[in-house]
Amino acid sequence: MEFMGLALGELLLFAGALLVTGVIAGILAGLLGVGGGIVIVPVLFHMFTLLGIDESVRMHLAVGTSLGTIIPTSIRSVRAHHKKGAVDLDLLKRWALPMLLGVAVGTVVAAYVNGQVLTAVFATVALLVAFNMAFGKEEWRLGSELPGPVGQGTIAASIGGVSAMMGIGGGTFGVTIMTLFGKPIHQAVATAAGLGLLISVPGAIGFMISGIGVEARPPFSVGYVNLIGLALIVPATVLAAPWGANLAHAISRKALARAFAFFLLLTSLRMFYGLVYG
């Protein structure tokens, strides 16, 4: 029995793999205090590899689907933080336009490059994030406050462009940049939830449009966003995140950071290996 080109068993395997992706992403997000694509993209990439999805669309699908999953989680997160008064709305207003421009550029670039380029971008940035998580110090500062309008515009556009190409919500870069310029960590995390919304909505729409009609995509894909992925990953992530959060209380912050760094390091090396040896 076949459905949309896949045997029923293959379709069930695909759905099961996406459900597992959501659970793994949720546990890691709760355990390590991170969320969005920095967890979902590599897990999706590995799942798509195991399922034999064509290499030409594998990374595009991982990035596009990840951006789609970030939308509801960002809305929920930013509302919760806003109720506590932790979101820097002025910063979001200043960063909105340049960030949207950066997302537009990043999405267009991603549409025209092959999957290997996207994989290389994610692997490289993941490696840098891994080293920062493993060896970075909280007291590191680039300044006591954010730079002027031009500097902030450049930062926002850069975060938007790279995040859209990687399929992440901007928290990884946003929190790092804001804390390096003296923002309190809780305010940085809360405001980064708003950045996720600015990046994920136009980014997901862009990946939907750019993937229309592309061959080798799995069933129920609108462009490069897989609807089965959205339906299964989001609730599974929400369900599993508290499990990771509970586990986090039994582990030191330094150990958590190193655990996440190790996860990203392995992911980065695995992606580089695939690029070199196919």
N, C-alpha and C positions, 0 to 999 in steps of 0.2 A: 504494500500500500504506500503510495507516494502523495506528498502534499507540497505544492509549489517547488517541485524539482528535487525534494529530499524525501527519502524513505522515512516512514513514521519513526522508526528507531533512531535515525540520525537526527530528526527534529527534536525528539525527546532528549537525546544526548546533548544537543545544542542548548536547549532550555535549561537542562540540569547544570551544565557548565556555567551558564550565566547566573543561575541562582547561587552556585558555589562562589562565583566571583563577588557577588554582593555580600555574602557572609564573610569572606576573607577580607574584603575591603572594609566592612563595618568593624570587624574585630581589630584590624590594624589601625583604623581611624580612631577608635575609642582607646586603644592601648597606647598609641603614640601621639595623640593630640593633633593629628592632621586629618585632612579630609579631601574629598574631590579626587581629581584626576591623578595626583601624584601617587595615589594608591591604585585607583581603578584602571588607569591606562596600562601599567605594566602587567597587572593581573589579567586584564582582557587580552592583551597582546599574547601572553603565554597560553591562555585558553584558546584563542583563535588559531595559534600555531598548532596546538595539540589536535584541534578539530580539522586541520588541513585546509583552512580558508586561504584562498589564493594570496600570495605575498604582495601582489600589486595593490590589494585593497585592505590588507590586514591592519596596517597602522592607521590608515584613514578611518576605518570603522572603529577602532579602539578610541581614537581621539574624538570623533564625532559623537559616538555613543556616550563617552565620558562627559562631554560638555552638556549633553541632554540630561544626564543624571544629576548634574550639579545644580540645575535650575530649581527644582523643588527643595533640595536640601539648603541652598543658599537663602531662599525665601524664608524658610522656617528658622534658619540660624539668625539672619539679620533682624527678623521681627523679635526674636527672643532677646538679642543683645540690645536692640533699640528700647525695649521696655525697661531695661536696666540703665538706660542713658549712657551706654558705653560707646555708641557709634559716633564717630567724628563726621557729622553730616556736611560740614563746611569743606572738609577734605574731599569727600565723595563728589560734591558739586564741582570743585576745582578740577578734579581728575577725570570727571565723566567724559567730556568731549575728547580730550587727547587719548583717553583709554579706548573709547569707541573707535576712533580713527586707527589706533594701533591694532585693535581686534580685526577691523576690516582688512587692513594690509596683511596681517598674519593669516587670515582665512583665505584670502586670494592667493597668497604665495603657496599655502598648503595645498590648494586645489590644483596647482600647476606643477608641483614637484612630485616625484615618485615616492613610494612608501619607504624606500631606503633612506631618503633625505630626512623624512619625518622621524624615522627611527634613530638616525644619527643625532638629530637635534635633541630628542628626548634623552638618549643615552648620555650625551655630553653634559646636559644640564643636570640630569639625575646624579651623575658622578660628582659634579661640583657641589650639589646640595648634600650629597653623602659626606663629603669631606667637611663641609661647614657644620653638619650635624654632629660629626664625630669629634672635630677639633675646635669648633667655634667657641668663643667665650662670651658670656652675657654682657661683660663690661666693654666689649668692643664698640666703638662709636666712630662715625664719620663726621658728626657734628652735633651740636646741642639742639638744633632745629632743622626742619626741612629747608631746602634751598628756595630761591625765588620762583616766580611763575614759570619762567622758561625751563628752569631745572626740573620743577615738579611736572611740567607738561611732558618733558622728555622721559622722565621716569615712568609716568603713567602710560605713555604710548608704548614704551619698551615692554613694560609688564604685560600690557594688553596683547601686543603682537606675539611675543614668545609664548605666553600662556595659551593663546588660541591655537598656535601650532602644536603645542604639547598636549592640549586637551585638559588643562588644569584651571582651577578657579582663581588663581592669582594670590592665594593665601601664602603659598610657599615663598614667593618673591615679596609680596606686599608686607607681610609681617616682618621679614628680615630687613627690608629697607626702612620701614617705619621705626623699628627698634634701634637700628643703627644711627638714626637721626633723633634719638631721644624720646620717642613716643613710649608711654607705658605699655607693657606687653598685653595687658587685658584690653586696652583701647585699640591696640594694633590688631589683635585677633578679631575683635568685634567689627572693626572697620573693614577688615579684609573680607568678611562675609558679604559686605556690600559690593566689594570689588568682584566677588564671584558672580554676582548677578549681572553686573555690567559686562562681564566677559562671556558668561555662558549663554545668555539669550541670543545676542547677535552671532556668536560663534557657532552655536548649534544650528541656527537658521542658515548660516553660510555653508556649513558642511552638508546640510540637507539639500540645498540647491546645487552645490558643486558635484554631488554624487549621483544626481538623477540620471538614469540610463546607463550607468557604469556596469559593466559585466562582472560576474563572479561574486556579487554581493549575496549574503545569506537571505533567507525569506524574511518578510516583514521589515524590510529596511527602506526607510525614506531617505534617499540619498545615502549618506554615510552614517546615518543614525539608525540603529537597530531598535525597533519598537519592543521586541521581546526583551532586549537588554534593559530598556527603560522600565518595563513592567515588572521585571524580576529583581534587578539590581537595587533600585531605590528602596522598596520595602524591606528587602533582605539586609541592606546596609543599616537602615534605621533600627531594625530588630537586633542586629548583632553588635552595634556600637556599644550599648551598655555592658555587654559581656567583656569587651576589651577594656572599657573604663574601669570595671570592677577589678580586672586583672592588673591594671596599671597601679592600683594602690599597694600592691604587694611588691612592686619593682621600683628601684630608685630612678629619678629623672635622668641621671647620666646613663644608666643602663638602658633606659628606653630610647634615648637619643642614639646610642651606639647600635641598638638593635635595628632601628629604622635605617641608620646609615648602612648597616650591613645588608639589609634588604635591598636598598637602592643600589649599593655597589654590585651585588649579584645580578640585579636586573640590568644594570648598565653593561656589565661585562658580558652577560648573555646576549644582549642586543648587538654589541660590537662583534662578538664571535659570529653571530648570524650574518652580519654585514660582510665580514671578511671571508668566511668559509661557506656561506650560503646554507 
